[in-house]
Amino acid sequence: VSASADAASDANESVLLGFGALPPAVTEGTNGQAVVTILDVAPAPTDVAPPSADVAPPPPTLVAVTVHFEQASYTVGEGSSAEVRVQLNQDPDRTVVIPITEMGQGGATEDDYSGVPASLTFNAGETEKTITVSASADAASDANESVLLGFGSLPQAVTEGANDQAVVTILDVAPAPTDVAPPPADVVPPPTDVAPTPSLVPVTVQFERASYTVGEGSSAEVRVHLNQDPDRRVVIPITGMGQGGATEDDYSGVPGSLTFSAGETEKTITVSATADAASDGNESILLGFGALPQRVAEGTNAQAVVTITNVPAVTVQFNRTSHAVPVTVQFEQASYTVDEGSSAEVRVQLNQDPDRTVVIPITETGQGGATEDDYSGVPGSLTFDAGETEKAITVSATADAASDANESVLLGFGPLPQGVTEGTNGQAVVKVSDVPAPVPAATPTPAPTTAETVGTGGGSFRLLWLILIPVGVAALLVVTLYVRRGRR
């Protein structure tokens, strides 16, 4: 927002910003309006003489203060008054004059209210002043009237605080009947020295949360809180509006109001959702507050949305099952080795007595080229009776002449019965070791020999054989024979 510079003296100019007709499910927050006050800046004189050398030093620095309304909203009934407090955040240490602005809203004019001063004067040491706004009682039906209070052009070192505006809502009070008989002559008039009504404790009211969820056929507790003990009886009007097609047939339990007595700071609304067969997943309820009583303002969660969850109809049935002792099954080892032509025992174990008959399905998978021709003995299942915790599988490896060193069998478990789960070793590998075929024995082939005659005195001679090894390599074997005397 830009303000045009002009030479006119127009210190009370301002711009009121607000919201138009809001779309569904959108409501105004705390600051439903904003006032932009235009400060009048006098043009600088062109014939100002230069300052003399003996100009006094500048005044001391002013204490910076902020000014704000104690609350952003107030309520007053026709024929009554409301106290609107204006506060400084600290002692100004000087006299500070705060200009006050007022604007009737919803058709309100100066005939409908009074008591708004043009300014408030804070002396040194003062931090709070009170504006008493009185609403005129009339016979007109004008429920939307209110007064917007704000601040004018603030003096030096004074700035606006959080609540720089306050709305005083005027509640329409029905006029008293005109045909009431006058009081009898002997009625004692009320005393004139009645003590003034004590100041009401300011409280804020809010929902504990901004959103809740409730399933059809169930209930949700929505809590409403006051920020402190009201020290009096406070009636909080509650509003409820169905959204997403929700009607009063879809929910119940939203009261017209909640009553807090002195000492009470929490109340509960139990919202129940009706169970039906319709598919209506977007239903919800918007809860809020109506016109709040004097000295009661809305807190952070001024609204709460209760979303109704659509619950489909279900059919429930019970299966009668016996209680099964939970057990785990595993192989004793993760790997085994068996030579071709031999067997290996693979043990399968339960961690405890199953207390029933348990059938454990066994799976087998040949690996490294192994087929059912290379091994045998793997059953389709193992049956553990009550009290049994270990079974053995005897895996036999077939002996063959093939060179197949990488063959193995992977054992595992199939789908396990109820109450049975796999343990650590859920699989076991049985490696088949390749055993080579035996080498045929060498066959000696006689070769021509050289004989020596042994005399009667004894001696020796040598025989020569040529041995043919199956692999085709010839070797010479020398055998020395000893003959005793007298024998050949």
PEMO-V662958 format. One record per run of one state. SS is the DSSP state (~ for helix, > for strand, _ for the rest). FROM is the first residue (numbers start at 1). TO is the last residue. Records with the same first field share a line. If there is no record, write none. Layout:
SS = FROM-TO  FROM-TO
This chain:
_ = 1-13  19-32  38-64  70-72  78-80  89-95  106-112  115-118  123-127  136-145  152-157  161-164  172-202  208-210  216-218  227-233  244-250  253-256  261-265  274-283  290-295  299-303  310-326  332-334  340-342  351-357  368-374  377-380  385-389  398-407  414-419  423-426  434-442  447-458  469-473  484-488
> = 14-18  33-37  65-69  73-77  81-88  96-105  113-114  119-122  128-135  146-151  158-160  165-171  203-207  211-215  219-226  234-243  251-252  257-260  266-273  284-289  296-298  304-309  327-331  335-339  343-350  358-367  375-376  381-384  390-397  408-413  420-422  427-433  443-446  459-468  474-483
